[in-house]
């Protein structure tokens, strides 16, 4: 019986990664033509084109390519003289002098690609031809070290960019920094941390990571910046880029604020330090490191995410990575804060049942700044703690090996009993320590991509 290579969730993430790669490797989508290799490649090409339309606001032509007459592993008969005609091919535009990206689902022996290149010559002469493959099942994947997504992109903005290999590579690099590894830069490198929401841990952690790597952080104050005069975020980034900033770390209240910035093909690198209730990739990675340090694996772990789920970018990022890595995710909190996007990743369970069954209890604070005023007025902290909080009594029923996590800031006595914040099972401050090393690893990947490292990280 065949095993599924990739489920629907994995496909969605892979297509997101492929789309970002296409934008960044080609500095936009000008002169691009997506050509799906019949039959499965056609569907994938259409999905990539739809995502490019969302990000770039440009319609990329999508064609289909029938390679059946050009395969060397299937019998076919040509009864007429001259070159074979590919009757199943449909290209909406001419491909001569264009950049054609061939799209297919699986690369195995390479026969399909060779046949596609032969078939293309019958319909035009592209200036450049590239390949976008969903899964590599051939000898290349088995015998060669795969290039991770971070080696190929200029920005790290969403956990949807990360494959399992990417996650583990970042965690191992973070552990190496924790053990004393250092890097050497090819020139002075400048960073700017642009935070449009209040932050202690993330802001300070990124600056510490930058300084430990030898970068020079430049100060930015949102309240005194030209954005208060009407300048757009994109123009602000173009400005600091022109001045010489290499890396911008951004925290912003708007979900997916980074989409137009990525589409603008800036030369500086971007790291998303949190967007509204959307994504928080560095927090998610430091959480993965904390769990990995404790258990040495993810597969089969049971993780409960409890609290104000709907307004939490941490919940959305962690549920994606945890399920992708093989953990089982459960949710608890006020049911009105459990929206449809969570149900695809985990089951809602009663908190008193969860505490006896999980390996990781991950608490979230109530984000009053994102709640409607009426909800804030009626909020009763004690009642919330008794119903949805990890009380001392509930903590006593947790398995001995289970750990308590929280992205912080902690509202003591609300989502978590005061005495549990620094209890033996708590890893809250360890998470903060891990954040520095994870963010060093993320920055290092972008520096390597831009050729700003003299060589690989140095062991000491």
C-alpha positions as CSV (number, residue, x, y, z in Angstrom):
1,X,0.0,0.0,0.0
2,X,1.4,3.4,-0.9
3,X,2.0,6.0,1.7
4,X,0.9,9.6,1.2
5,X,3.9,11.7,0.4
6,X,2.2,15.0,1.5
7,X,-1.2,15.8,3.0
8,X,-3.3,18.8,2.2
9,X,-1.8,20.9,5.0
10,X,1.8,20.0,3.9
11,X,0.9,20.9,0.3
12,X,-0.4,24.3,1.3
13,X,2.8,25.1,3.1
14,X,5.0,23.8,0.4
15,X,3.2,25.9,-2.2
16,X,3.5,29.0,0.0
17,X,7.3,28.3,0.2
18,X,7.5,27.9,-3.5
19,X,5.7,31.1,-4.2
20,X,8.0,33.1,-1.9
21,X,11.0,31.5,-3.6
22,X,9.7,32.5,-7.0
23,X,9.2,36.1,-6.0
24,X,12.6,36.5,-4.3
25,X,14.7,34.5,-6.8
26,X,13.2,36.4,-9.7
27,X,12.9,39.9,-8.2
28,X,9.2,39.9,-8.9
29,X,7.1,38.3,-11.6
30,X,7.9,40.3,-14.7
31,X,8.2,38.1,-17.8
32,X,7.2,34.9,-15.9
33,X,5.1,32.2,-17.4
34,X,4.0,29.2,-15.3
35,X,3.7,26.0,-17.3
36,X,2.1,23.1,-15.5
37,X,3.2,19.6,-16.7
38,X,0.1,17.6,-17.5
39,X,-1.7,16.6,-15.5
40,X,-0.9,17.3,-11.8
41,X,1.4,20.1,-12.5
42,X,-1.4,22.1,-14.0
43,X,-3.3,22.3,-10.7
44,X,-0.2,23.3,-8.8
45,X,0.7,26.0,-11.3
46,X,-2.8,27.5,-11.0
47,X,-2.5,27.6,-7.2
48,X,0.9,29.2,-7.4
49,X,-0.4,31.8,-9.8
50,X,-3.3,32.6,-7.5
51,X,-0.9,33.2,-4.6
52,X,1.3,35.4,-6.8
53,X,-1.7,37.4,-7.7
54,X,-2.4,38.0,-4.0
55,X,1.1,39.0,-3.2
56,X,2.2,40.9,-6.4
57,X,-1.2,42.0,-7.7
58,X,-0.1,40.8,-11.2
59,X,-1.7,38.1,-13.2
60,X,1.0,35.5,-14.2
61,X,0.1,33.5,-17.3
62,X,-0.5,29.8,-16.7
63,X,-0.1,27.3,-19.5
64,X,-0.2,23.5,-19.8
65,X,2.3,21.2,-21.3
66,X,1.6,17.7,-22.6
67,X,4.9,15.7,-22.7
68,X,3.4,12.3,-23.6
69,X,5.1,12.2,-27.0
70,X,8.5,13.0,-25.5
71,X,8.9,10.5,-22.7
72,X,11.5,7.9,-23.2
73,X,9.9,5.4,-20.8
74,X,6.6,5.0,-22.6
75,X,6.0,3.6,-26.1
76,X,4.5,5.9,-28.7
77,X,4.3,5.9,-32.4
78,X,4.8,8.8,-34.8
79,X,3.3,8.0,-38.2
80,X,4.0,11.3,-39.9
81,X,7.3,12.8,-40.8
82,X,8.7,15.8,-39.0
83,X,8.7,16.8,-35.3
84,X,6.1,15.5,-33.0
85,X,3.2,17.8,-32.3
86,X,2.2,18.3,-28.6
87,X,-1.6,18.4,-29.1
88,X,-2.4,18.7,-25.3
89,X,-0.3,21.8,-24.8
90,X,-2.1,25.1,-24.2
91,X,0.0,28.3,-23.7
92,X,-1.9,31.6,-23.3
93,X,1.1,33.6,-24.4
94,X,4.3,33.2,-26.4
95,X,7.2,31.9,-24.3
96,X,10.0,33.1,-26.5
97,X,12.3,35.4,-24.5
98,X,10.2,34.8,-21.4
99,X,11.2,33.1,-18.1
100,X,9.3,29.8,-18.1
101,X,8.8,28.0,-14.8
102,X,7.9,24.3,-15.3
103,X,5.7,23.1,-12.5
104,X,5.1,19.5,-11.5
105,X,4.3,17.4,-8.4
106,X,7.1,14.8,-8.1
107,X,10.6,14.6,-9.3
108,X,11.9,11.0,-9.4
109,X,14.2,10.0,-12.3
110,X,14.3,13.3,-14.1
111,X,12.6,11.8,-17.3
112,X,9.6,14.1,-16.9
113,X,11.8,17.2,-16.8
114,X,13.8,16.1,-19.8
115,X,10.7,15.4,-21.8
116,X,9.2,18.8,-20.8
117,X,12.3,20.6,-22.0
118,X,12.1,18.8,-25.3
119,X,8.4,19.6,-25.6
120,X,9.0,23.3,-24.9
121,X,11.3,23.6,-27.9
122,X,8.4,22.9,-30.2
123,X,6.5,25.9,-29.0
124,X,9.1,28.6,-28.3
125,X,12.6,29.5,-27.1
126,X,12.4,30.8,-23.5
127,X,15.2,33.1,-22.3
128,X,15.3,31.1,-19.1
129,X,13.7,27.9,-17.9
130,X,13.3,27.0,-14.2
131,X,11.8,24.1,-12.3
132,X,9.3,24.2,-9.4
133,X,8.7,20.7,-7.9
134,X,6.5,19.9,-4.9
135,X,8.3,16.7,-3.9
136,X,11.8,15.3,-4.8
137,X,11.7,11.5,-4.4
138,X,14.7,10.7,-6.5
139,X,18.4,10.1,-5.8
140,X,19.1,13.8,-5.5
141,X,17.0,13.9,-2.3
142,X,18.6,10.7,-1.0
143,X,22.3,11.3,-1.8
144,X,22.7,15.1,-1.6
145,X,22.1,17.5,1.2
146,X,18.9,19.4,0.4
147,X,19.1,23.2,0.2
148,X,16.8,24.6,2.9
149,X,14.3,27.4,2.2
150,X,16.4,29.8,4.3
151,X,19.3,29.4,1.9
152,X,17.1,30.7,-0.9
153,X,15.0,33.6,0.5
154,X,15.7,37.0,1.7
155,X,12.9,37.3,4.3
156,X,11.6,35.1,7.1
157,X,8.0,36.2,7.7
158,X,5.9,33.1,8.3
159,X,6.1,29.6,9.7
160,X,4.5,28.5,6.4
161,X,8.0,29.0,4.9
162,X,9.5,26.3,7.0
163,X,9.8,22.6,6.1
164,X,10.6,20.1,8.9
165,X,14.2,20.2,7.7
166,X,14.3,23.9,8.0
167,X,13.0,23.8,11.5
168,X,15.5,21.3,12.6
169,X,18.4,23.1,10.9
170,X,17.5,26.3,12.8
171,X,17.1,24.5,16.1
172,X,20.5,22.8,15.6
173,X,22.1,26.1,14.7
174,X,20.5,27.8,17.8
175,X,21.9,25.0,20.0
176,X,25.3,25.5,18.4
177,X,25.2,29.2,19.3
178,X,24.1,28.2,22.8
179,X,27.3,26.0,23.0
180,X,29.5,28.9,22.0
181,X,29.6,29.0,18.2
182,X,30.5,32.4,16.7
183,X,30.3,34.0,13.2
184,X,32.6,36.3,11.3
185,X,31.1,39.0,9.1
186,X,32.5,40.1,5.7
187,X,31.8,43.8,6.5
188,X,29.9,45.9,9.0
189,X,26.2,44.9,9.0
190,X,23.4,47.2,10.3
191,X,20.0,46.2,11.7
192,X,17.0,48.2,12.6
193,X,14.2,46.9,14.9
194,X,10.9,48.6,13.9
195,X,8.3,47.9,16.6
196,X,4.8,49.3,16.3
197,X,3.5,47.5,19.3
198,X,4.9,47.3,22.8
199,X,7.4,44.6,23.4
200,X,10.0,43.7,26.0
201,X,11.1,40.1,25.3
202,X,11.0,40.0,21.5
203,X,12.5,43.5,21.0
204,X,15.3,43.0,23.6
205,X,16.0,39.4,22.4
206,X,16.4,40.5,18.8
207,X,18.8,43.3,19.8
208,X,20.8,40.9,21.9
209,X,21.0,38.4,19.1
210,X,22.1,41.1,16.7
211,X,24.8,42.3,19.0
212,X,26.1,38.8,19.7
213,X,26.5,38.2,16.0
214,X,28.4,41.5,15.6
215,X,25.6,43.5,13.9
216,X,25.2,47.1,14.8
217,X,21.5,47.9,15.7
218,X,20.3,51.4,14.8
219,X,17.6,53.0,17.0
220,X,14.0,53.4,15.7
221,X,11.1,55.0,17.5
222,X,7.7,54.6,15.8
223,X,6.3,57.7,17.6
224,X,9.1,60.0,16.4
225,X,9.5,58.5,13.0
226,X,8.3,60.1,9.7
227,X,5.4,57.6,9.6
228,X,3.7,60.0,12.0
229,X,3.8,62.5,9.1
230,X,2.2,60.1,6.7
231,X,5.1,58.1,5.3
232,X,4.3,54.5,4.5
233,X,6.1,51.6,6.0
234,X,7.4,50.6,2.6
235,X,8.8,54.1,2.0
236,X,10.4,54.0,5.5
237,X,12.1,50.7,4.7
238,X,13.2,52.0,1.3
239,X,14.7,55.0,3.2
240,X,16.7,53.0,5.7
241,X,17.7,50.6,3.0
242,X,19.1,53.5,1.0
243,X,21.0,54.7,4.1
244,X,22.6,51.3,4.5
245,X,20.4,49.1,6.8
246,X,20.8,45.4,6.0
247,X,18.2,43.8,8.2
248,X,14.8,45.1,9.4
249,X,13.0,43.3,12.2
250,X,9.3,44.4,12.3
251,X,6.5,44.0,14.8
252,X,3.2,45.4,13.5
253,X,-0.5,45.3,14.6
254,X,-1.7,44.6,11.0
255,X,-2.0,40.9,10.0
256,X,0.2,40.1,7.0
257,X,1.6,43.6,6.9
258,X,4.7,42.0,5.3
259,X,3.0,40.8,2.0
260,X,3.5,44.1,0.1
261,X,7.0,44.5,1.6
262,X,8.0,41.1,0.3
263,X,6.4,41.9,-3.1
264,X,8.5,45.1,-3.3
265,X,11.7,43.0,-3.6
266,X,13.7,45.1,-1.2
267,X,17.4,44.4,-1.0
268,X,17.4,44.5,2.8
269,X,16.2,41.4,4.7
270,X,13.0,41.2,6.7
271,X,12.1,39.2,9.8
272,X,8.6,39.3,11.0
273,X,8.6,39.8,14.8
274,X,4.8,39.4,15.0
275,X,1.9,40.6,12.9
276,X,-1.4,41.3,14.7
277,X,-3.0,37.9,15.4
278,X,-1.3,36.3,12.4
279,X,2.2,35.0,12.7
280,X,5.1,35.0,15.2
281,X,7.8,32.7,13.6
282,X,10.7,33.5,16.0
283,X,8.5,32.8,19.1
284,X,7.3,29.6,17.5
285,X,10.8,28.4,16.8
286,X,12.0,29.2,20.3
287,X,9.0,27.2,21.6
288,X,10.0,24.3,19.4
289,X,13.6,24.5,20.7
290,X,12.3,24.4,24.3
291,X,10.2,21.4,23.6
292,X,13.0,19.7,21.7
293,X,15.4,20.2,24.6
294,X,12.9,18.6,26.9
295,X,11.8,15.6,24.9
296,X,14.3,15.2,22.0
297,X,11.4,14.8,19.5
298,X,8.0,16.1,18.5
299,X,6.2,13.0,17.0
300,X,3.5,11.7,19.3
301,X,3.7,14.6,21.9
302,X,0.4,16.0,23.1
303,X,0.4,19.8,23.4
304,X,-2.4,21.8,24.9
305,X,-2.7,25.5,23.9
306,X,-5.0,27.2,26.4
307,X,-6.3,30.8,26.7
308,X,-7.1,33.6,24.3
309,X,-6.6,31.6,21.2
310,X,-8.4,33.8,18.6
311,X,-6.2,36.8,19.2
312,X,-2.9,34.9,19.5
313,X,-0.3,34.8,16.7
314,X,1.7,32.4,18.9
315,X,-1.2,29.9,18.8
316,X,-1.5,30.2,15.1
317,X,2.2,29.7,14.5
318,X,2.6,26.9,17.0
319,X,-0.4,24.9,15.9
320,X,1.1,24.8,12.4
321,X,4.6,23.8,13.3
322,X,3.6,21.4,16.0
323,X,1.2,19.4,13.7
324,X,3.7,19.6,10.9
325,X,6.4,18.1,13.2
326,X,4.1,15.3,14.3
327,X,2.6,16.5,17.6
328,X,-1.0,16.4,18.5
329,X,-2.5,19.7,19.4
330,X,-5.5,20.4,21.7
331,X,-7.2,23.7,22.5
332,X,-9.0,25.1,25.5
333,X,-10.3,28.5,26.4
334,X,-13.6,30.5,25.9
335,X,-15.3,28.7,23.0
336,X,-16.2,32.0,21.4
337,X,-12.4,32.5,20.9
338,X,-12.1,29.2,19.0
339,X,-12.5,30.0,15.3
340,X,-12.6,27.8,12.3
341,X,-8.9,28.2,11.4
342,X,-8.0,26.3,14.6
343,X,-10.3,23.3,14.2
344,X,-8.2,22.0,11.3
345,X,-5.2,21.7,13.6
346,X,-6.6,20.3,16.8
347,X,-9.5,19.3,19.0
348,X,-11.1,21.3,21.7
349,X,-11.1,19.5,25.1
350,X,-12.1,20.2,28.6
351,X,-9.2,21.6,30.6
352,X,-9.6,19.3,33.6
353,X,-9.2,16.3,31.2
354,X,-6.3,17.9,29.4
355,X,-4.1,18.5,32.4
356,X,-3.9,14.7,33.1
357,X,-3.0,13.8,29.5
358,X,-0.6,16.3,28.0
359,X,3.2,16.6,27.7
360,X,3.2,20.3,27.2
361,X,0.7,22.8,28.8
362,X,1.1,26.1,26.9
363,X,-0.8,29.0,28.4
364,X,-1.7,32.3,26.7
365,X,-2.6,35.6,28.2
366,X,-5.9,37.4,27.5
367,X,-5.0,40.1,25.0
368,X,-7.2,42.9,26.4
369,X,-5.7,45.3,23.8
370,X,-7.4,43.3,21.0
371,X,-10.7,42.7,22.8
372,X,-13.8,44.8,22.3
373,X,-14.4,47.4,25.1
374,X,-17.5,45.6,26.3
375,X,-15.6,42.4,26.8
376,X,-12.9,44.1,28.7
377,X,-15.5,45.8,31.0
378,X,-17.2,42.5,31.8
379,X,-14.0,40.5,32.2
380,X,-13.6,38.8,35.6
381,X,-10.0,37.7,36.2
382,X,-10.8,35.4,39.1
383,X,-13.6,33.7,37.3
384,X,-11.5,33.3,34.2
385,X,-8.7,31.7,36.3
386,X,-11.0,29.2,37.9
387,X,-12.5,28.1,34.6
388,X,-9.6,28.4,32.1
389,X,-6.5,29.0,34.1
390,X,-3.8,26.5,35.2
391,X,-4.5,26.5,38.9
392,X,-2.3,24.9,41.5
393,X,-4.8,22.1,41.9
394,X,-4.9,21.4,38.1
395,X,-1.1,21.5,38.0
396,X,-0.8,18.8,40.6
397,X,-2.7,16.5,38.3
398,X,-0.3,17.0,35.4
399,X,2.1,14.1,34.5
400,X,5.4,14.3,36.3
401,X,7.3,14.7,33.0
402,X,4.9,17.5,31.6
403,X,6.1,21.0,31.3
404,X,4.5,24.5,31.5
405,X,5.1,27.0,28.8
406,X,4.0,30.6,28.2
407,X,5.1,33.2,25.6
408,X,4.8,36.0,28.2
409,X,4.0,38.5,29.4
410,X,2.3,36.5,32.1
411,X,-0.8,37.8,33.9
412,X,-0.1,36.0,37.2
413,X,-3.2,34.7,38.8
414,X,-5.2,34.8,35.6
415,X,-4.1,32.2,33.0
416,X,-1.5,30.8,35.4
417,X,-1.3,30.7,39.1
418,X,1.4,33.0,40.5
419,X,3.3,30.2,42.2
420,X,3.5,28.1,38.9
421,X,5.4,30.8,36.9
422,X,8.7,29.6,38.4
423,X,7.7,26.1,39.5
424,X,10.0,23.1,38.7
425,X,7.8,22.2,35.7
426,X,7.9,25.7,34.3
427,X,10.1,26.5,31.3
428,X,8.9,30.1,30.8
429,X,12.3,31.8,31.5
430,X,14.1,29.1,29.6
431,X,11.9,30.0,26.6
432,X,13.2,33.6,26.9
433,X,16.8,32.4,27.0
434,X,16.3,30.2,24.0
435,X,14.8,33.1,22.1
436,X,18.2,34.8,21.8
437,X,19.8,31.8,20.2
438,X,16.9,31.0,17.9
439,X,16.9,34.6,16.6
440,X,20.7,34.4,16.1
441,X,20.1,31.4,14.0
442,X,17.4,33.1,11.9
443,X,19.6,36.2,11.3
444,X,22.5,34.0,10.4
445,X,20.6,32.2,7.7
446,X,19.7,35.6,6.1
447,X,23.3,36.8,6.4
448,X,24.5,33.6,4.7
449,X,22.0,34.1,1.9
450,X,23.3,37.6,1.3
451,X,27.0,36.5,1.4
452,X,27.7,38.5,4.6
453,X,29.3,35.6,6.5
454,X,33.0,35.1,5.9
455,X,32.5,31.4,6.3
456,X,30.3,28.9,8.1
457,X,29.7,29.6,11.9
458,X,32.9,28.9,13.9
459,X,33.0,26.5,16.8
460,X,34.9,27.7,19.9
